[in-house]
Structures are given as C-alpha cells and as structure tokens.
Amino acid sequence: MTKLLNRSLQRLAVYAGLVLVCSIPVYYFILSRLWQYELDEHNIVLTKEADREDSYLIILILTSLTVLFFALMLTGFILLNRRISKDLWKPFYNSLAQIRTFDLNRHNKISFEASDIDEFDELNHSLDKLIGSSVAAYNQQKEFADNASHELQTPLAIIQSKLDLLLQSKSLTSEQYNIIEDALKASARVARINKNLLLLTKIENSQFMEKEQINLSALLRNAITVFSNFTEDKYLVQETQITENVFVEGNQLLVEILVNNLLTNAIRYSPVNGTITTTLRNNSLMISNAGTTPLNQEQLFKRFGTSSTQTPGTGLGLALVKQISSRYGWRIEYSFNIDQHVFSLYF
C-alpha cells in the first residue's frame, strides 16, 4: 500500500512533468517569434539550413535549461517537503507504533506523547479513551470468568458426589440409572470446562512464571504411552519420528498440557483404524491424523469455538494450546492436506 506522503509526491512529480512537457513548445513558440522579430528588425536574412540549425539549437538550449531548472526546483521541493512532513507527521507515527505494540494479554500500558498539533492531540485522546474502555471490559470479563469458575467448583463437586450416591442405590430402575449416568457425564463435562477456564485465567494472570529446561522428547514419548489405551480403543496406529534430546524452556505443567491437548485432539478427530503421526524435530512438533473434511479454522483456537460438530469437546483444549504457545512466543498452525489434519508447533 502506498503511503500518503509518497502518493502526494508522486502526483506532484507527474504534475511537474506535465507542466515541463507543455511548457517547452510554448517557450519555443515565443522565442521563435522573438528571434524572427530580431532578424526582421535588423534586416538579417538566413538560409533555410542556417535557420533550421538555429531552430534546433534554440530547442536544445531551451529544453536543457527548462529541464535543469525544473529538476532543481522539484528536487528542492521534495527534500523540503520530506523534512517538513517528517516533523509534522512524527506524532502520528509515534502513536501508530504504540498501537502496534499493544496487546491485551500482556497488560502493557500505552502512553501517547503530547503534540502541538490539535488534530493529533484529539486523535490520541480518542485512542486513549477507546483503549481504556477495551482494557476495562477485558479485565471485567476475565474477573467474571475467574470468579465464576472458583464459585462453581464446590457446587459441581457436590452434584457429582450426590449423583454417585444415587447410582449406588439398589432401588433404581434401568431408566433412572441411564438418566443419572447422563447427568453425571454432563456434570463431568462442565467440571472439565470449569477446570480449563481456571487454567486459562491463571495463565493470563502470569501465575506460571517459573521456567526450566524441559526434555520435550521424553515428555512426548511418555504422553504417547499414557494415551495408548485411548488409541487402542479406536484401533489407531501410532507412528513416531522423535528426535532425541530436544529441549524447550517453559513451565513443566503448561508444556505437558499443550502436548496432551494436541494428542487428545488428534485421537478425538481420528476415524477408527486411522493413523496418528507424531514428528518432533529440533525446532518443531507436528501431529497429524486422518480426516475427511477440514476443521473450521476461524473457530479452531477460540474459546468455546466449534471447529466440528461431529466430535464436540469442551471447546477450550485448543484455546489452551494457543494461549500457552503465545506465552512462550511459539507459533501454532493448522492445515488440512491430502485428507490429513496437521497441527504444527514451531518453537
């Protein structure tokens, strides 16, 4: 995209070029008349060849001088305009740089510099007000999620406990047993959602500050072993290409959650008798599994986003993966190639 200043200078150069082109024949016509007038006044008669040579000489000199003066004038104007524009637009670019570095998740504060230009001061005031409102709304939303998750823990535990007691009753009919079992499944799903919400809130509030060198190779092998029961239930084949002694720096718990969620996601979306391929290199982790249709990428890493209606989860697993990756400056990507769901983590 062309910048505003460059566009103005381009238009000025085009305009100056048009003026230059149009001015040369005008000057030539005027000087030709003056030249002819001087010749007539002094009764000088030139041959056609001499007159033609003089005409060409006039055109050459006139064109050269005109181009020279126009070039000098245009160059001086451009340099002067750039110098003035640089000082004039400096507050705007300072504000733009502040906005580019702003991130709600990092809690960085923006402070706009004062300007002696009323329009920029008004712009900075409006931006400051807008960002302040956004930060306040974001903090209120986070506080609500945090408080709600904490308050839900006790009643959820009570509900699950009471339902477990009901299941042990000998007087239950088959229909009542199925109803209580469905209620227990729904309660367990709500408990998982609540747990993940609490974890997201803790990550955002920087409650996992400690870092250590983590052997990702060993962690990944252990996670694959832990999930082997789930893969066996769906008759899944695990193919691994794991480079030994790949280390990353981070919190042990968060890295385990990230790896477990990626593996869980691959198992959930794999068809029976499918294959899950896990590839670990020095700077990347790729987990792929078979699939028929791509997931909804717009909703994939959002909280409670529905990427597929076929195997619904809590809607927070991949949101946690995204949050943890962003915390450590890693990049998580999803692609669908040749009937394969591929999640790639670059660190």
N, C-alpha and C positions, 0 to 999 in steps of 0.2 A: 504494500500500500504506500502510495506517495505521501510524504509529509506535506503539511500545509505550506511551510516556508519554501520547500523545493518546488512545489507546484506553482507558487507565486513567481518565483524566479524563472521557472521555465516559460511561463506565459509572458513575462517581461522580455526574455530573450527572443521569443518568437515575434513579439510586437516590435522590438528594436530591429530585428532582421527585416521585417516587412517595411518598416519606415526607411531602412537603408536601401532596400531594393527599389522602392518607389521614388526615393529622393535623387538617385543617380541620373535617371533620364530627365528629371526636372532641372537639375543643375546643368546638365549638358545642354538642354534646350536654351536656358537663359544665357549661359556662357557663349554658346554658338551665336546667338543674336548679338551679344556684346562684341564678340570677335568680328563678326561681319560688319557691325556698325563702325568699329575702329578702322577696318580695312577700307570701307567706303568713304569715311571722313578724310582719310589720308590718301585717297586715290591709289590704293595699292591693289594690284591685280595679281592673283596667284593662279598658277596652273592647276588643273584638276588633281594631278598627282601630289603637288605640294599641299593643296587644300585638304586632300584625303589624309595625308600624313599628319598634318596639323590637327585634324579632327581626331585621329586615333590617339595622338599624343595628349590631346585635351581629355579624352575619355579615360586614358590610362592614369594620368596625374589626378584627375578628379576622383576616379574610383579609389585609387590608393589613399588619397588624403581623407576621403569620406570614411572608408573602412577603418583607417587608423584612428581617426577621432571618435568614431562610434565605438570601436573596440576599447579605447582608453576610457571613454565615458561609461560604457556598460560594465567594464571590469571594476572601475572605481565605485560605481553604484552598488554592484553585487557585494563587494567587500564591505562597504559601509553598511549596507542593509543587513548583512550577516552579523556584523559586530553589534549593531543596534538591536537586531532581533534576538541575538543570544542573551543579551542583558534583559530584554523585555520579556522573553518567554521563560527565563530562568525559574521564577516561582512556579510556573505551570509544570515544568519538568521535575522539579523537586517534589511537588505534590503527587505527580504520577509515579515517581519512584517509591514514595511512601505507600501508595495504594498497592503497588505490585508486590511489596514485601509483606503486606498484611495477611494474616492467617488467623482465623477464629480459634483454631485448635491450639495454636502456640501462645496465645494470650499476649502477643506483642502489642505494645501501645504505639499509636500513631500521633505524632506531634507536627502539625503543619507550621511552616515558617511564616512569619508576618511579611506582608508585601505592601509596597507603597502604591499598588495598583488596585483600585476599588473592586474591579471585576474579579480579580484573582482572590482577594480577601473574601468576597462574597461566596465564591466557589469553595474555598477552603472551609468556610463556616458551614456551608450546606453539607459538604462531605463529612466534616467532623460530627455534625448532628446525625447524619444518616448512619455513620459507622457506630456512633454511640448507641443509637436505637437498636442496631443489629446485635451489638455485643450484649446489651441488656436483655434482649429477647432470647439470645442464645444461652446466657447464664441462667435465666429463669427456667428455660426448658431443661437444661442439664440438672438444675437443682430439683426440679419436679421429678425427673426420672430417677434421680438418686434417692430422694425421699420416698417415692412410691415403691421403689424396689426394696428398700430396707423395711418399710412397713408391711410389705406383702409376705416377707419371709415367714413370720410367725403364723399368720392365718393359713398359709399354704401348708406348712408343716402339720398344723392341727387337722386340716382337711384330709391330708394323706393318711395321717395316723388313724383318724376315725373311719375312713374307708377301708383301711387294712383290718381294723377290728370287725367291721361289718362282714368282710369276706370270710372271716373265721367262724361266723355264725352258722350253726347246723340247720337252722330252720329256713335258710334261703332257698327259694325256688331257682330253677335254671335261668328264668328270665331276669329275676332280681340280681343274680350273680353276674350276668352279662352287662346289666345296666351299671352296676358298681364297678366292674372292670373297665368299662368305657370311661366312667368318671375318673377312675384312677389314672388312665392314660392321658386324659385331658389335663388333669392336675399335674402330672409329671411334666407334660409339655410346658405348662405355664411356669413351673418351677425352673425348667431349663432356660426359658426366656428371661425370667427374673434374674437368674444367676448370670447370664450373659450381659444383661443390661447393667448390673452392678459392676461387672468386669470392665465393660466399656467406659463406665463413669470413672472407675479407678485409673484406667489408662489415660483418659483425658485430663484427669487431675494430677497426673505425674506421680502416682503412688508406687510406681515400679521403677525407681531411679537407679537401683544397683545394676551394674553391668559386670559381666565376666566373659571369659573366652569359652565358648561352647563348641564341643565337638559335634558338629551337625551330622556327620557321617554316622557316628554311633547312635545319636538320638533318633535319626531316621530309621536305622535298622531296628532299633528297639520298638519304635512306633508301629512299624510294619508287622513285627511279631505280635504285638498286643492286639492288633486289628485282624489277625489271621482267622479268628473264629467267625468274624463277620464276613470275611471273604469266602470262607468255606461254606457258609450258609447259602451263598448265591453262586457257588461253584466258580468263583473268579480265579483267574490266573494272575499271579504277581510276577512281573518282570522288572528286575532292578539293574541299574548301571550306576553304582555308587562309588565315587572317587573317595579313597581313604583320606582321613585326617583333614577334612575341610572344616575350618573353624570360622565362626562368626562371633561378633561381640554383641551381647544383649542380655536381657533378663531370661534366666532359665525357664521360668514358668511361662512367660509370654511366647518364647520360641517354641516350646512344646505345644502350646495351644494353637499356634499358627500351623505347625506341621500336622497336628491331629485333625484340625478342621479341614485342611486340604485333602487329607486321606479320607476322612469321613465323607466329604463331598464327592470324591471320586467313587467310593463304594456305593453311595446312595444313588448316583446317576448312572451306574453301570448296569447293563442288562445281565440277566442270568447267563452264565458260561462266557462272560466277557473277559477282557484283559485290562489290567491296570499296569501302566509302565511308569516307573519312578526313575528319573535320571538326575543325579547330583554331580555337578562339576564345581570347579574352584570358585566360580562367581555366579552360579545359577542353580536353581532347582526347578525341574519340570515334572509335573504329574499329569498323565493323560489317561483317558479311559474311553471306551467305545460309546457312541451315541448316534442317534438318528437325526435329531434336529438341534440347532444351536440354542444356547440359553439366551435369555433376554439381557444383553449387555448393559442396557440403561438401568436396569434394576438389580444387577448382579451383586454389586458391592454396597448397596444401600441397606439401611436398617429396615427390616420387615419387607424388603423388596421381594417380589415374587418372580423369580427367574424361570420357574417351571411349575406348572400345575399338576404334573404327574407324580412328583415325589416331594411334597411340601415339607419343609423343616421349620425351624424356629424363625428363620429369616434374619438371623444375627451371626451365623457362623462365618460367612464371607465378609460381613461388615467388620468382624473382629480381625480377620486376616488383613483387610485393608488398613485398619487403624494401627495394628502392630507394625505393618510394613512401613507406613508413613512415619511412625515414631522413630524408626531407625534409618530412615532415608532409603529404604529399599523400594523396588518397583514391582508391582504385581500386575500381570496381564492375563487376559483370557482370549483364546482363539478357538475356532472350530474348523479343523482341516481334515478332509478325507474321512468323514464320519468319526472324528476323534475330538473330544473335549480336551483342551490343553490349557493348564494353568502354569504360568511361568513366573518364577520369583527371581529377581535379579538383585544381588547384594554386593 
